[in-house]
């Protein structure tokens, strides 16, 4: 058993059911954040341009919006949760340490604190996976999807 398989096995065994509610809430938050980015791409472009990724602004804006929409939906359903969280982590890392930190570590800077909490939750679900009430668990236990 490889290290990654043992981490996945440990995460599957140590996943309380109440974390599924948090996973669903996190997925919905990311999905609706992606919807807001699509609704106002100029705001996201301004954020990305402030990071001085000049050549990559267009790509970064679309990656962030797409990753939040699709990743949020996958996390909500519990489908490929670890992979969806892995695609979200770099976005939130940049949001915490480059975009939101410019406003300072104050209690007033709610975007920073929301980004920190979301980053920590994404790391948690990257480690422990989907949980009992997820599409991944359904596929793993459903007889039609069993490998023969």
C-alpha positions as CSV (number, residue, x, y, z in Angstrom):
1,X,0.0,0.0,0.0
2,X,1.4,3.3,-1.0
3,X,1.5,6.4,1.2
4,X,-1.3,8.0,-0.7
5,X,-3.5,4.9,-0.4
6,X,-2.9,4.7,3.3
7,X,-3.8,8.4,3.8
8,X,-7.0,7.8,1.8
9,X,-7.8,4.7,3.8
10,X,-7.2,6.6,7.1
11,X,-9.4,9.5,5.9
12,X,-12.2,7.2,4.9
13,X,-12.1,5.5,8.3
14,X,-12.0,8.7,10.4
15,X,-14.7,10.8,8.8
16,X,-17.7,11.6,11.0
17,X,-21.0,12.0,9.3
18,X,-21.5,15.6,10.6
19,X,-18.6,16.7,8.4
20,X,-20.7,15.9,5.3
21,X,-22.9,18.8,6.2
22,X,-19.9,21.1,6.3
23,X,-18.6,19.6,3.0
24,X,-22.0,20.4,1.4
25,X,-22.0,23.9,2.8
26,X,-18.4,24.4,1.6
27,X,-19.3,23.2,-1.9
28,X,-22.3,25.5,-2.1
29,X,-20.2,28.4,-1.0
30,X,-17.6,27.8,-3.7
31,X,-20.3,27.3,-6.3
32,X,-22.1,30.5,-5.5
33,X,-18.7,32.4,-5.3
34,X,-18.0,31.1,-8.8
35,X,-21.5,32.3,-9.9
36,X,-20.7,35.7,-8.5
37,X,-17.3,35.8,-10.3
38,X,-19.1,34.9,-13.6
39,X,-21.7,37.6,-13.0
40,X,-19.0,40.2,-12.4
41,X,-15.8,39.3,-14.2
42,X,-14.5,42.8,-14.0
43,X,-14.2,42.5,-10.2
44,X,-12.2,39.2,-10.5
45,X,-10.1,40.8,-13.3
46,X,-9.3,43.7,-10.9
47,X,-8.2,41.2,-8.2
48,X,-6.0,39.2,-10.5
49,X,-4.5,42.3,-12.2
50,X,-3.5,43.5,-8.7
51,X,-1.3,40.4,-8.4
52,X,0.7,41.5,-11.5
53,X,0.0,38.3,-13.5
54,X,-0.3,40.5,-16.6
55,X,-0.1,37.8,-19.3
56,X,-2.2,35.3,-17.3
57,X,-5.1,37.6,-16.3
58,X,-7.5,36.2,-18.8
59,X,-6.5,32.6,-18.0
60,X,-6.6,33.1,-14.3
61,X,-10.0,34.7,-14.3
62,X,-11.5,31.9,-16.2
63,X,-9.7,29.2,-14.2
64,X,-10.9,30.6,-10.9
65,X,-14.5,30.9,-12.1
66,X,-14.5,27.5,-13.7
67,X,-12.8,25.8,-10.7
68,X,-15.2,27.3,-8.2
69,X,-18.3,26.4,-10.2
70,X,-17.3,22.8,-11.1
71,X,-15.3,22.2,-8.0
72,X,-18.0,23.5,-5.7
73,X,-20.6,21.3,-7.4
74,X,-18.4,18.2,-7.1
75,X,-17.6,18.9,-3.5
76,X,-21.3,19.4,-2.8
77,X,-22.2,16.1,-4.3
78,X,-19.2,14.3,-2.8
79,X,-18.0,13.3,-6.2
80,X,-14.2,13.3,-6.7
81,X,-13.9,15.5,-3.5
82,X,-10.2,15.1,-3.1
83,X,-9.5,16.0,-6.7
84,X,-11.9,19.0,-6.6
85,X,-10.3,20.2,-3.3
86,X,-6.9,19.9,-4.8
87,X,-7.8,22.2,-7.7
88,X,-9.3,24.7,-5.2
89,X,-6.3,24.9,-2.9
90,X,-3.9,27.0,-5.1
91,X,-6.7,29.5,-5.7
92,X,-7.4,29.9,-2.0
93,X,-3.7,30.0,-1.2
94,X,-3.3,33.0,-3.6
95,X,-6.4,34.6,-2.2
96,X,-5.1,34.3,1.4
97,X,-1.5,35.2,1.0
98,X,-1.5,37.6,-1.9
99,X,-4.9,39.1,-2.7
100,X,-6.6,39.5,0.7
101,X,-3.6,40.0,2.9
102,X,-3.0,43.5,1.4
103,X,-5.9,44.7,3.5
104,X,-4.3,43.5,6.7
105,X,-5.0,41.0,9.4
106,X,-7.9,42.8,11.0
107,X,-11.3,41.5,12.1
108,X,-12.9,43.9,9.6
109,X,-11.2,42.1,6.7
110,X,-14.0,39.4,6.4
111,X,-12.8,38.2,2.9
112,X,-9.5,37.2,4.4
113,X,-11.0,35.3,7.2
114,X,-13.5,33.6,4.9
115,X,-10.6,32.6,2.6
116,X,-8.6,31.2,5.5
117,X,-11.5,29.1,6.7
118,X,-12.3,27.8,3.2
119,X,-8.6,27.0,2.6
120,X,-8.4,25.0,5.9
121,X,-11.6,23.2,5.1
122,X,-10.4,22.4,1.6
123,X,-7.2,20.9,3.1
124,X,-9.3,18.9,5.5
125,X,-11.5,17.4,2.8
126,X,-8.4,16.8,0.6
127,X,-7.1,14.7,3.4
128,X,-10.3,12.9,4.6
129,X,-12.3,12.7,1.4
130,X,-16.1,12.7,0.8
131,X,-17.6,10.9,3.7
132,X,-20.5,8.5,4.2
133,X,-23.2,10.6,2.4
134,X,-21.6,11.2,-0.9
135,X,-21.6,10.0,-4.5
136,X,-18.2,8.5,-4.0
137,X,-19.4,6.3,-1.2
138,X,-22.5,5.3,-3.2
139,X,-20.3,4.2,-6.2
140,X,-17.9,2.4,-3.9
141,X,-20.8,0.4,-2.3
142,X,-23.3,-0.1,-5.1
143,X,-23.2,-3.5,-6.7
144,X,-23.5,-2.2,-10.3
145,X,-20.2,-0.3,-10.0
146,X,-18.2,-3.1,-8.3
147,X,-15.2,-4.4,-10.3
148,X,-15.5,-8.0,-11.4
